[in-house]
């Protein structure tokens, strides 16, 4: 999978390579949505570069895909990702109290489980790749997370 994804980035434009990568990774990870958000640092805003959706999850909203969201709406998540930490919740209801605004965003999108992996360049946050489940709770195994981290580094 990783070799195939790496080759795709060498032979295609960024947008189509990201779209294909997210589809393959989303299916590999058995999630309902896989997405890439990039940080517009001057405006303190996350814009969605692309989102892949499992056809079975199409009936669930994806409110932030079209418009993105501000750092102000997700301060806790931004702090965690900026510290180069992975956000991993099998059940978003277990998120800490200081993540209330972030949790509300996930609830609005009907998200049950979420995994966010920061994209870093020279230890600076430039965005993240996210995976979430809306049909059932998802527990990510450590080996799966490592594979997804490598895919994030490829991007």
LINQUIFEN-V33784 format. One record per helix or strand of 3 or more residues. SS is the DSSP state (a for helix, b for strand). FROM is the first residue (numbers start at 1). TO is the last residue. If there is no record, write none. Layout:
BEGIN
SS,FROM,TO
SS,FROM,TO
END
This chain:
BEGIN
a,2,11
a,14,29
b,33,40
b,45,53
a,55,57
a,63,67
a,71,82
b,87,89
a,92,94
a,97,108
b,113,121
b,124,133
a,142,154
END
